[in-house]
Amino acid sequence: MQVPPNSDLTLGMVCLDKATPGRCTWRMTAEERFANPAGITQGGFLGAFADSAMGAAAVTFVRGRKVFVANAEMKISFLAPVPSGAVLTCTAEVVSGGATVAFVEASIWSGDPDRLVARANSTYIFRSRDPD
């Protein structure tokens, strides 16, 4: 298994904190190549950012187990436009979970933590993976 995955590398995601099980914080820059013709970051890239952060939070939730997570469903609300060059921070947290599923929420902030630009939630299914 490749860690970090290619999707995170493509987006330029960097993990800032995963010390608390079920919670993590990531950063990425909304590069110009992610923009629509109006110069605003296309929503799919914000969705991918939230999905990767929430998936990571779900994986850290299951302490002592080696798992894959599969996204069963996801919803994202775009609250403000994100211009090219904005530095984004995503905090994701498991709000409820068990042995086979986790319900996760994420917030994406642009620059100043006072500017919330997106909120997402998702359900992840845990699948055991063979030990390395």
C-alpha positions as a printed NumPy array, in Angstrom:
array([[  0.   ,   0.   ,   0.   ],
       [  1.351,   3.419,  -0.964],
       [  1.336,   6.043,   1.788],
       [  0.601,   8.81 ,   1.064],
       [ -1.632,   7.765,  -1.834],
       [ -1.226,   9.27 ,  -5.287],
       [ -4.405,  11.322,  -4.866],
       [ -2.951,  13.137,  -1.85 ],
       [  0.326,  13.714,  -3.689],
       [ -1.519,  15.084,  -6.733],
       [ -3.429,  17.56 ,  -4.568],
       [ -0.281,  18.517,  -2.648],
       [ -1.852,  17.535,   0.673],
       [  0.323,  17.611,   3.795],
       [ -0.732,  16.109,   7.129],
       [ -0.284,  18.627,   9.943],
       [ -1.655,  16.583,  12.838],
       [ -2.946,  13.061,  13.429],
       [ -1.991,  12.694,  17.107],
       [ -5.583,  12.221,  18.3  ],
       [ -7.274,   9.004,  17.122],
       [-10.196,   9.792,  14.812],
       [ -9.082,  13.367,  14.167],
       [ -6.62 ,  14.904,  11.723],
       [ -5.694,  18.185,  10.102],
       [ -4.365,  18.625,   6.563],
       [ -3.186,  21.516,   4.406],
       [ -3.065,  22.131,   0.656],
       [ -2.818,  25.083,  -1.694],
       [ -5.633,  25.709,  -4.165],
       [ -3.355,  25.728,  -7.194],
       [ -4.29 ,  27.523, -10.399],
       [ -4.584,  24.187, -12.206],
       [ -7.584,  23.366,  -9.946],
       [ -9.482,  26.516, -11.005],
       [-12.512,  26.854, -13.238],
       [-12.519,  29.513, -16.025],
       [-13.528,  32.188, -13.467],
       [-10.394,  31.507, -11.39 ],
       [-12.301,  29.826,  -8.563],
       [-11.255,  26.394,  -7.291],
       [-13.519,  23.728,  -8.811],
       [-15.624,  22.027,  -6.119],
       [-14.458,  18.53 ,  -6.987],
       [-10.982,  19.349,  -5.726],
       [-12.397,  20.561,  -2.417],
       [-14.433,  17.353,  -2.254],
       [-11.323,  15.252,  -2.87 ],
       [ -9.454,  17.205,  -0.168],
       [-12.265,  16.6  ,   2.343],
       [-12.565,  12.92 ,   1.348],
       [ -8.854,  12.261,   1.838],
       [ -8.82 ,  14.024,   5.207],
       [-11.957,  12.221,   6.417],
       [-10.598,   8.86 ,   5.235],
       [ -7.401,   9.476,   7.187],
       [ -9.406,  10.366,  10.295],
       [-11.385,   7.135,   9.924],
       [ -8.199,   5.049,   9.625],
       [ -6.718,   6.595,  12.788],
       [ -9.984,   5.923,  14.648],
       [ -9.454,   2.143,  14.675],
       [ -6.434,   1.936,  16.953],
       [ -4.573,  -1.362,  16.816],
       [ -6.265,  -2.581,  13.619],
       [ -4.95 ,  -2.408,  10.075],
       [ -7.814,  -1.408,   7.813],
       [ -8.742,   0.034,   4.482],
       [-11.64 ,   2.466,   4.407],
       [-14.171,   2.735,   1.621],
       [-16.338,   5.814,   1.236],
       [-19.986,   4.687,   1.184],
       [-21.446,   8.172,   0.684],
       [-20.404,  11.792,   0.989],
       [-22.048,  15.216,   1.069],
       [-20.279,  18.54 ,   0.765],
       [-21.594,  22.088,   1.076],
       [-19.631,  24.913,  -0.547],
       [-19.948,  28.015,   1.618],
       [-17.587,  30.505,  -0.039],
       [-15.523,  30.73 ,  -3.234],
       [-11.868,  29.711,  -3.04 ],
       [ -9.542,  31.731,  -5.287],
       [ -6.416,  30.227,  -6.813],
       [ -3.462,  30.395,  -4.462],
       [ -5.498,  30.151,  -1.262],
       [ -3.939,  28.025,   1.452],
       [ -6.567,  25.581,   2.692],
       [ -6.751,  23.691,   5.971],
       [ -9.082,  20.749,   6.5  ],
       [ -9.904,  19.331,   9.915],
       [-11.695,  15.984,   9.901],
       [-13.144,  14.124,  12.857],
       [-14.999,  10.866,  13.46 ],
       [-18.239,  11.836,  15.181],
       [-19.426,   8.262,  15.701],
       [-18.059,   4.86 ,  14.818],
       [-17.815,   1.2  ,  15.608],
       [-16.109,  -1.947,  14.37 ],
       [-17.307,  -1.699,  10.763],
       [-18.335,   1.901,  10.09 ],
       [-17.402,   5.497,  10.919],
       [-19.357,   8.708,  10.456],
       [-16.951,  11.57 ,   9.78 ],
       [-17.272,  15.342,   9.387],
       [-14.82 ,  17.852,   7.912],
       [-14.412,  21.607,   7.723],
       [-12.271,  23.366,   5.128],
       [-10.913,  26.816,   5.989],
       [ -9.233,  29.269,   3.639],
       [ -6.261,  31.174,   5.063],
       [ -7.619,  32.688,   8.215],
       [ -9.504,  30.128,  10.355],
       [-12.427,  32.584,  10.431],
       [-13.234,  31.872,   6.753],
       [-15.06 ,  28.562,   6.504],
       [-15.36 ,  27.631,   2.817],
       [-16.808,  24.097,   2.906],
       [-18.313,  21.463,   5.205],
       [-18.523,  17.772,   4.417],
       [-19.692,  14.554,   5.995],
       [-19.237,  10.97 ,   4.986],
       [-19.747,   7.365,   5.989],
       [-16.741,   5.042,   5.762],
       [-16.803,   1.257,   5.821],
       [-13.828,  -0.526,   7.423],
       [-12.24 ,  -3.509,   5.706],
       [ -9.439,  -5.467,   7.357],
       [ -6.16 ,  -5.696,   5.492],
       [ -3.49 ,  -8.318,   5.799],
       [ -0.549,  -7.456,   8.075],
       [  2.56 ,  -6.134,   6.285]])
